């Protein structure tokens, strides 16, 4: 059963749709309880109004500005995360099927 739902306060559970991907709710609530409390506090206060959606924002609309006003005093910052995927070719058996691969060399 979806026991993770009990970890989300009713105050925000009624307001938003939640999806628990790879046990993220359990990990967040158990490993980072202070950060989770700050997220809950923010979501309880955050509102998007029709005017926010209709207003032209230029580089930044009113919606992220409102969210930043709530998060920045708690020292939350926007960051960008990037990563590289390393792919290795393993010749031979893979699981239950034999893999036959023609080697190709790619030059970037």
C-alpha positions as CSV (number, residue, x, y, z in Angstrom):
1,X,0.0,0.0,0.0
2,X,1.0,3.6,-0.4
3,X,2.2,4.2,3.2
4,X,4.3,7.2,2.1
5,X,1.2,9.3,1.8
6,X,1.0,9.4,5.6
7,X,4.3,11.2,5.7
8,X,2.9,14.2,3.8
9,X,1.0,16.6,6.0
10,X,-2.7,17.0,5.1
11,X,-2.2,20.8,4.7
12,X,-0.3,20.3,1.5
13,X,-1.6,16.8,0.5
14,X,-5.0,18.4,-0.4
15,X,-3.3,21.3,-2.2
16,X,-0.9,19.4,-4.5
17,X,-0.5,16.1,-6.4
18,X,2.3,14.0,-5.1
19,X,4.1,11.2,-6.8
20,X,6.7,9.1,-4.9
21,X,9.5,8.1,-7.3
22,X,12.1,5.6,-6.0
23,X,10.9,6.2,-2.4
24,X,11.8,9.9,-2.5
25,X,9.3,10.8,0.2
26,X,10.6,8.2,2.6
27,X,14.2,9.3,2.0
28,X,13.5,13.0,2.3
29,X,11.5,12.7,5.5
30,X,13.9,10.3,7.2
31,X,17.2,11.6,6.0
32,X,16.5,15.3,5.7
33,X,13.7,16.1,8.2
34,X,14.7,19.8,8.5
35,X,14.7,20.3,4.7
36,X,11.4,18.5,4.4
37,X,9.9,20.8,7.1
38,X,11.1,23.8,5.1
39,X,9.6,22.4,1.9
40,X,6.3,21.8,3.7
41,X,6.3,25.3,5.2
42,X,7.0,26.8,1.8
43,X,4.3,24.7,0.0
44,X,1.7,25.7,2.7
45,X,2.3,29.4,1.8
46,X,2.9,29.2,-1.9
47,X,0.0,30.1,-4.2
48,X,-0.3,30.6,-7.9
49,X,-3.1,32.9,-9.0
50,X,-4.6,33.3,-12.4
51,X,-2.9,36.8,-12.7
52,X,0.5,35.1,-12.1
53,X,-0.1,32.8,-15.1
54,X,-1.5,35.5,-17.4
55,X,1.2,38.2,-16.6
56,X,4.1,38.4,-19.0
57,X,7.3,37.8,-17.1
58,X,10.2,38.6,-19.4
59,X,13.2,36.7,-18.1
60,X,11.4,35.5,-14.9
61,X,7.6,35.4,-14.3
62,X,6.0,36.2,-11.0
63,X,5.7,32.5,-10.1
64,X,9.4,31.7,-9.5
65,X,9.8,35.1,-7.8
66,X,7.1,34.2,-5.3
67,X,8.8,30.9,-4.6
68,X,12.2,32.5,-4.2
69,X,10.8,35.0,-1.7
70,X,9.8,32.0,0.5
71,X,12.9,29.9,0.0
72,X,15.8,32.4,0.0
73,X,15.4,33.5,3.6
74,X,16.0,29.9,4.6
75,X,19.2,29.9,2.5
76,X,17.9,27.8,-0.4
77,X,19.6,28.6,-3.6
78,X,19.0,27.6,-7.2
79,X,21.7,25.3,-8.6
80,X,22.4,23.5,-11.8
81,X,23.4,19.9,-11.7
82,X,25.0,18.2,-14.6
83,X,26.5,14.8,-15.0
84,X,28.0,12.5,-17.6
85,X,26.9,9.1,-18.5
86,X,29.7,6.6,-18.9
87,X,28.8,3.6,-21.1
88,X,31.0,0.5,-21.2
89,X,30.6,-2.3,-23.7
90,X,30.7,-5.7,-22.0
91,X,31.1,-8.5,-24.5
92,X,29.7,-11.9,-23.8
93,X,26.7,-13.0,-21.9
94,X,24.3,-10.4,-20.6
95,X,21.6,-11.8,-18.4
96,X,19.9,-14.7,-20.2
97,X,20.7,-13.8,-23.7
98,X,24.0,-13.7,-25.7
99,X,24.9,-10.4,-27.1
100,X,26.7,-10.2,-30.4
101,X,28.0,-6.7,-31.0
102,X,29.9,-5.3,-34.0
103,X,32.5,-2.9,-32.7
104,X,32.3,0.6,-33.9
105,X,34.6,3.4,-33.1
106,X,33.2,6.9,-32.8
107,X,35.4,10.0,-32.9
108,X,33.9,13.0,-31.1
